[in-house]
Amino acid sequence: MNDLSSDSEIAKEITSQIDAQQTDISDISWWDAPIFAVFWALILVVFLQFFSRYVLNNSISWTEEIARYLLIVVTFSGAAICARKKSHIYLDFFHLYLPKAVSRALFFLMDLITAAFLPMPRGPALCWQTAWAASA
């Protein structure tokens, strides 16, 4: 069975495995750089909105709209990155407790669902269409 005897030892082992996985950055590609830049732009725009509203008492009107659009872009792009890296939350937990054949079938089903909701050519168009409809 398992040579770990107590809950604290199991927790330490799981924590060490998670830490080892979090320090591996070998799967980052140059495709992630623009999304990272958009994410930082979002942070700067939200900070600018906060600063102008609560410190200067004069809110900048365009920052709310830009922040909304940047958040939509980061959300869809981050979902595409997670699909590329196969790092969605569902991949980390349930397959450990299922038989291998069932796990493979479940992965296939989840990939089909992801492909239905996040098609790469339609993703940005759907993002802008949703944003445009929300602002109208």
PyMOL commands that set and color helices and strands:
alter all, ss='L'
color gray80, all
select helices_A, chain A and resi 7-22+32-54+62-85+89-91+94-97+100-117+123-135
alter helices_A, ss='H'
color red, helices_A
deselect
rebuild
show_as cartoon
